[in-house]
């Protein structure tokens, strides 16, 4: 059963609300980070757990931490069977509703509740109660396919990752609301052209560098859940190992730097729609829609990349004629109720 506060606005309205939510969440997250033993987290083994959209959000933070020498893993919770040993010192559990049963169950694998950390949107959720350390985003009003809470969660995860690595980037985080507004204005015509080119396409392939994998995975999920467009996501290196050979009745969203620009250039010979989202300012590829984003560190940059994926979902919904706010398949057992008992469908 859905909680009444969880779905109140259309997806497009959620995008409108994101800059203010990011500003509010930045302030709240800074206060929360000051309460943590960051040094202990920096030298611990960390397991990040989330499912659906929350799992996608974990990819970039895990990559950032590994790049700084921090032991970090990612799980969707369903890959932790009851007999699974404790895999890390800290379990960092993410669920916007706080009611995803896979994540709640996974949190219990860490026997010490004081080493369970949760990031949730809805207050007093089963996941928050399972974890000894919690950040609640305050019940942000959200859409069915999450927009507002999704972006706030991405910011909280990114700031946590930066604090653990010791690189706070406060100016970059505080400038994000203005950057989101500016990027939206620049991105809409580029994304709209790509969407028109992709009408009736068989599949949209998302490929991204490792530090942008969150955007690729979230982009594919947006398209499948929103405009109901077949889509898949992969890291660039994995995509190159065979998956590229299905090029044909496909469109391609490629996110990254120089290697991704080379992939876009290679794909032009197949005369398929291509959107390149890049921070490489001097890239010009005939036949490719190119959207330039600021050259930021991965944490703040991925919020801009997610915005582009949201705008793409909206544009494709218009082209394909679908209702982006309407579900198709009933979720029978993907949520607990507020007391922790099995419930029906709901947001991630």
N, C-alpha and C positions, 0 to 999 in steps of 0.2 A: 504494500500500500504506500502511495506517495504521501510525503508530509506536505501540508498545504503551503509551507513557505519555500518549498524547493523549486517549483516551476511557476513563475509568475509573469514572465515577459517573453516576447518573441526573440529569436536568435539575433535578428538585426538590431533590435533595441539593446541587447546585451553588448554588442560591439560598441554601440554609442556610449554605454556606461563604463567601458573599460578604463579609459584614462583616469577618471576619478577614483575608481576602485584600486587601480595601481598605486596612485598617490597615497590613499588611505592605508593600503596594505604595507607599503614601504615603511611608513611611520610605525605601524603596529609591529612589523617584523623586526625593526631595529630595537624596539623595546624588549621584545622576546629574546633576541640574540644576546642581549646584555645579561640575561639570566642564565645562560647556558655555560657549561664548562667546555669551552671551545677547544682548549688544549687537550682535554681528554678525548674528545671526538677526533681530533687531528691524528692521534696516535693509536686509534682503535680500528678494528675491522667493522665496516659499516655495510649493512644489508638494507637496500632501499626496496620497498614493497608497494606495489600499486597495480590495479587491473584496469583494462580499458584505457580511457583517456589519461588516467593517473599513471599507468605504466608508461605510456608514451612520454609523459612529462619528466620521467626519471632519467631518460637516456642521456641528455646533455649534462645534467649535474653529475652523473656517474662518470662520464668521460672527463669532465673538468677535474674531478677529484683524482682520478687515476693519473691524469697528466701531471698532477702536482705530487705524485708519490703516495697518495692516500689509498688504502685498501678499501675498495668500494665494489659492491655487487648489486645486480638488479634482478628482481623476481616479480612474477605476477601473482604470487601467493599460491596458485594452483599447482605449482611445481615443488611444493614443500609438503610431501605426504606426512602423515602422523608420525612415522618412524624416522623422519629426517633428523639428523643431528643438528645441534645449534651451529649455525654457519658463520655467525659474526658476534662481536661484542655488543653492538647496538643494532636494533631493528628499527628502521625509520619508515613508518607506515603512512601512506598517503591515500586519502579517499575524501572527495569533496562532501559526500553525504555522510561519511563515517559509518556507513551501513553495508559496505561490500563484504559479504561473508568470507570470501577468500582472504581478504586482507586482515579481518578481525581474527580469523583462525590462525593465520600466519604469525600474527603478533604474539600469540600464545606459545610459539616455538621457543621464544626467548623467555626462559623461566623467571628472570628478574624483571618485574614491571618497571623498575627504575631505569632500565636500559631499553625501554620501549618508548620511542618518540613518535608522536603523530602530528600530521598536518591535516586539518579538516576545515570545512566551512560551516557545517551545521553544529551548533552547540549541544553539549550533553549527548553525544552520539555513542553507540556501543564501542566504536574504535577509541574515542577519546577516553572513555572510562577504562579501557583495557591498558592504557599507556600511562606511565608515570610522568612523562614529560609531554606537553601538548601545546601546539599553536592552533587556536581556533580563529578563523578569519572573520567570524562575527555574523554568520548567517547572511552573507551577501545575497541579494535578490538575483536570481539566475534564470537562464533559459533551459529548456529541456535538453537540447544538445548544448552542453555547458559552454558558456562564453565568459561571463564575469568571474565566476569562481575559478574557472580554468586558468585565466590569465593571472589572477591573484595567487593561485597555487604555484604557477610557474615562477612568479617573482619570489615568493617565499623560499622555494627550493633553490633558486639561483643565488639568493643572498646567503642562505645557509651554506651552500657550497663555497662561495667566495670567502666567507668568514672562516670556514674550516681550513682553506688553503692559505689564509692570511692576507688575501687581496680584497679589501673591502669595496672598492670601486663606488663609493657613495655618490659621487657626482653623476656617474652613468645611471645608477638606479633612480636617482631623483629626477633626472631629465627624461625618463621614459615616457611620462604622460605627454609631454610636448612632442617627443619623437613619434609616438603612436599617431597623434593627430596629423603631423606633417606627412608621415609615410602613407597614411590612408588616402590623403588627397593625391599623392603621387602614384600610388599603386592602382587605384580603381580603374583608370583607362587601360593600363597595361594588362591587368587581369581580365578585364572585360573583352579585350581583343582575343586573348588566348581562349577564353571560354567560348566565344563564337566559333573559333576554329575547331573546337573540340566537340561540337554538337554531334550526338549520336555515335561517338567513339566507343570502341569495345572496352577499353580499360585505360585508366590514367596511372602511369607508373611514376612514383616518387622515388628519387634517389638523392642522397645527401651525404656530405662528409660526416665523419663520426660526431663532431661537435654540434652538428645541426640535425642529428637523427631524430630528436624530439619533433622537429617541424615536419619531417617527412612522415613519421608514423601518425602524427596528429592530423596531417593533411589528408592522408588516406582514410582515416577514421571519419573525419568531417564529411568527405565525399560519399562514403558508404552510408553514413547515418543520416546525413542531411538531404542532399539532392538525389540520393540512392544511385550514385554513379559507381560502377565497379572500379576499384582502385587497390593498389598494393604499394608497400613501402619497403625500402631497403637502404642499407648503407652503400655508398658508391662502390667500394671495393668488392663487396659481395655481389652487387648488381652486375659488375663487369664479368663475373665468373659464370656466365651462361644466361642469366635472365635477360640480358640485352637482346638475345637472339629472337625474342618474340615480337620485336619491333614490326609494326605494320598497321593494324587497326588500333593504334595506340596514340595517346598523347603523353607528354613527358614533362614533369616538373622536377627541375634539378636545382639543388640548393647547395651552395658552397663557394669555392674559390677557383684556383687555376685548373685543378684536375677536373672539376665539374664543368668548367667552361670548355675544356677539351672534349668531354663527353657530349655536351650539347652540339659542338661543332661536328663531331662524328655522326650524330643522329640526323643532321640536316640532309644528308644524302638520301634519306628514306622519305622525305617530304611529309613528315608528321608534325603536328603542333608541338612546340617546345616553349616552355617558360623557364628561363634561368633567373634565379634569385641569388644575387652575388654581392659581395663587398669588394670585388675586383673592379676598380673604377674605369679601367681602360679597355674593357672587353667590348668588342663590337663583332657580332656574328650575324651576317645576313640570313634572314629567315627565322630568327629566334627572337621572341619577345624577351627583353631583358629588363629586370627591375633591380636597381641598385639600392643597397641598404648601407647604413653607416658601418664603418669597420670597427665594431665594438668587440669586447670579449664575449665568449660564448654565452654566458649567463644572461646578460641584458639583451644581447643580439637575438636570442631565440624567441623572446617575446615579440620582436618585430617580425620575425619569420612566421610565427603563429598567426599574427594579424593578417599576413598575406594569404595564408591558408584559409582563414575565415572568409576573407573577401572572395577568394576563389570559389568556396562553397556557395556563397550567395549568388555569384554570377552564374555558376553552372545550374543552380536551381532555376534561375530565370530562363536560361537557354533550354534546359530540358523540361521545363514546365512542372517541376515537382514542388511539393510543399515541404520546405526545409524544417518545419516544426512538427511534422506528422511522423510518427513512428509507423512501422509495418509489422514487425514480429513482436508478439507479447513476451516480455521477459518474465519467466515463471519463478525463478529462484535466484535472482541476482542481487537481492537486497534483503537485509534484516529489517524488522521494524525498530522503532526507537528504543524498545526494551531489549533488543537483541534476539528476538524470535524470528523465524523465517517469514518473509513477506513477499510482495509481488515486485513489479518492475519499478524502475526509478532511475534518476540520473547517476552518473558515475561519481 
